[in-house]
Amino acid sequence: MSGDFAVRANITKAKLMIIAKDASERIKQEYLRIGKSNKVPTIVALSKEELGSALGKSPRAAVAILDNNFAQGVGRLLERGEV
């Protein structure tokens, strides 16, 4: 899920949230708070352009991944710096 409305509407189902590193501080803090309050692992990585491009969309400040296996795979790649 990407886009503010979709991320917020599906946060309780999310297995991982990625916040763009170039999002504004206000947006980053807001999404970090949302992730923490819903116990969703959250990573700040990539740019808005990179997040959007990975989805075939315009730039995105945040992405929520709902599939557990996909979230684990993406999380491992991000942690190792392979993305």
C-alpha positions as protocol buffer text, in pm:
chain_id: "A"
residue {
  index: 1
  type: MET
  ca { x: 0 y: 0 z: 0 }
}
residue {
  index: 2
  type: SER
  ca { x: 123 y: 345 z: -75 }
}
residue {
  index: 3
  type: GLY
  ca { x: -13 y: 692 z: -37 }
}
residue {
  index: 4
  type: ASP
  ca { x: -119 y: 856 z: 287 }
}
residue {
  index: 5
  type: PHE
  ca { x: -480 y: 734 z: 294 }
}
residue {
  index: 6
  type: ALA
  ca { x: -396 y: 373 z: 200 }
}
residue {
  index: 7
  type: VAL
  ca { x: -110 y: 348 z: 449 }
}
residue {
  index: 8
  type: ARG
  ca { x: -322 y: 486 z: 733 }
}
residue {
  index: 9
  type: ALA
  ca { x: -626 y: 275 z: 642 }
}
residue {
  index: 10
  type: ASN
  ca { x: -423 y: -48 z: 636 }
}
residue {
  index: 11
  type: ILE
  ca { x: -167 y: 14 z: 908 }
}
residue {
  index: 12
  type: THR
  ca { x: -317 y: -248 z: 1140 }
}
residue {
  index: 13
  type: LYS
  ca { x: -258 y: -512 z: 868 }
}
residue {
  index: 14
  type: ALA
  ca { x: 93 y: -391 z: 782 }
}
residue {
  index: 15
  type: LYS
  ca { x: 394 y: -614 z: 845 }
}
residue {
  index: 16
  type: LEU
  ca { x: 647 y: -342 z: 757 }
}
residue {
  index: 17
  type: MET
  ca { x: 634 y: 29 z: 688 }
}
residue {
  index: 18
  type: ILE
  ca { x: 903 y: 211 z: 491 }
}
residue {
  index: 19
  type: ILE
  ca { x: 929 y: 589 z: 526 }
}
residue {
  index: 20
  type: ALA
  ca { x: 1124 y: 788 z: 268 }
}
residue {
  index: 21
  type: LYS
  ca { x: 1440 y: 939 z: 413 }
}
residue {
  index: 22
  type: ASP
  ca { x: 1372 y: 1264 z: 230 }
}
residue {
  index: 23
  type: ALA
  ca { x: 1019 y: 1304 z: 366 }
}
residue {
  index: 24
  type: SER
  ca { x: 975 y: 1610 z: 585 }
}
residue {
  index: 25
  type: GLU
  ca { x: 1062 y: 1570 z: 953 }
}
residue {
  index: 26
  type: ARG
  ca { x: 696 y: 1623 z: 1044 }
}
residue {
  index: 27
  type: ILE
  ca { x: 583 y: 1342 z: 812 }
}
residue {
  index: 28
  type: LYS
  ca { x: 860 y: 1107 z: 929 }
}
residue {
  index: 29
  type: GLN
  ca { x: 773 y: 1166 z: 1295 }
}
residue {
  index: 30
  type: GLU
  ca { x: 403 y: 1117 z: 1226 }
}
residue {
  index: 31
  type: TYR
  ca { x: 454 y: 786 z: 1046 }
}
residue {
  index: 32
  type: LEU
  ca { x: 704 y: 669 z: 1309 }
}
residue {
  index: 33
  type: ARG
  ca { x: 443 y: 741 z: 1577 }
}
residue {
  index: 34
  type: ILE
  ca { x: 174 y: 556 z: 1380 }
}
residue {
  index: 35
  type: GLY
  ca { x: 404 y: 258 z: 1328 }
}
residue {
  index: 36
  type: LYS
  ca { x: 504 y: 244 z: 1694 }
}
residue {
  index: 37
  type: SER
  ca { x: 148 y: 275 z: 1824 }
}
residue {
  index: 38
  type: ASN
  ca { x: 39 y: -9 z: 1593 }
}
residue {
  index: 39
  type: LYS
  ca { x: 351 y: -220 z: 1662 }
}
residue {
  index: 40
  type: VAL
  ca { x: 451 y: -215 z: 1294 }
}
residue {
  index: 41
  type: PRO
  ca { x: 825 y: -245 z: 1223 }
}
residue {
  index: 42
  type: THR
  ca { x: 926 y: 77 z: 1053 }
}
residue {
  index: 43
  type: ILE
  ca { x: 1235 y: 160 z: 851 }
}
residue {
  index: 44
  type: VAL
  ca { x: 1344 y: 500 z: 720 }
}
residue {
  index: 45
  type: ALA
  ca { x: 1515 y: 430 z: 388 }
}
residue {
  index: 46
  type: LEU
  ca { x: 1524 y: 521 z: 22 }
}
residue {
  index: 47
  type: SER
  ca { x: 1398 y: 844 z: -128 }
}
residue {
  index: 48
  type: LYS
  ca { x: 1039 y: 933 z: -213 }
}
residue {
  index: 49
  type: GLU
  ca { x: 1133 y: 893 z: -580 }
}
residue {
  index: 50
  type: GLU
  ca { x: 1283 y: 547 z: -520 }
}
residue {
  index: 51
  type: LEU
  ca { x: 981 y: 429 z: -320 }
}
residue {
  index: 52
  type: GLY
  ca { x: 737 y: 547 z: -585 }
}
residue {
  index: 53
  type: SER
  ca { x: 947 y: 410 z: -871 }
}
residue {
  index: 54
  type: ALA
  ca { x: 964 y: 67 z: -706 }
}
residue {
  index: 55
  type: LEU
  ca { x: 583 y: 61 z: -718 }
}
residue {
  index: 56
  type: GLY
  ca { x: 548 y: 213 z: -1063 }
}
residue {
  index: 57
  type: LYS
  ca { x: 393 y: 523 z: -908 }
}
residue {
  index: 58
  type: SER
  ca { x: 475 y: 885 z: -843 }
}
residue {
  index: 59
  type: PRO
  ca { x: 701 y: 970 z: -544 }
}
residue {
  index: 60
  type: ARG
  ca { x: 573 y: 832 z: -212 }
}
residue {
  index: 61
  type: ALA
  ca { x: 658 y: 935 z: 144 }
}
residue {
  index: 62
  type: ALA
  ca { x: 556 y: 600 z: 291 }
}
residue {
  index: 63
  type: VAL
  ca { x: 477 y: 245 z: 191 }
}
residue {
  index: 64
  type: ALA
  ca { x: 309 y: -26 z: 399 }
}
residue {
  index: 65
  type: ILE
  ca { x: 378 y: -388 z: 311 }
}
residue {
  index: 66
  type: LEU
  ca { x: 97 y: -625 z: 406 }
}
residue {
  index: 67
  type: ASP
  ca { x: 245 y: -963 z: 307 }
}
residue {
  index: 68
  type: ASN
  ca { x: 460 y: -1111 z: 583 }
}
residue {
  index: 69
  type: ASN
  ca { x: 706 y: -1299 z: 358 }
}
residue {
  index: 70
  type: PHE
  ca { x: 753 y: -1001 z: 128 }
}
residue {
  index: 71
  type: ALA
  ca { x: 801 y: -771 z: 429 }
}
residue {
  index: 72
  type: GLN
  ca { x: 1067 y: -1000 z: 573 }
}
residue {
  index: 73
  type: GLY
  ca { x: 1252 y: -1017 z: 242 }
}
residue {
  index: 74
  type: VAL
  ca { x: 1243 y: -642 z: 185 }
}
residue {
  index: 75
  type: GLY
  ca { x: 1342 y: -577 z: 547 }
}
residue {
  index: 76
  type: ARG
  ca { x: 1647 y: -804 z: 516 }
}
residue {
  index: 77
  type: LEU
  ca { x: 1755 y: -636 z: 191 }
}
residue {
  index: 78
  type: LEU
  ca { x: 1721 y: -291 z: 343 }
}
residue {
  index: 79
  type: GLU
  ca { x: 1910 y: -390 z: 658 }
}
residue {
  index: 80
  type: ARG
  ca { x: 2198 y: -524 z: 448 }
}
residue {
  index: 81
  type: GLY
  ca { x: 2194 y: -215 z: 228 }
}
residue {
  index: 82
  type: GLU
  ca { x: 2120 y: -418 z: -85 }
}
residue {
  index: 83
  type: VAL
  ca { x: 1839 y: -193 z: -202 }
}
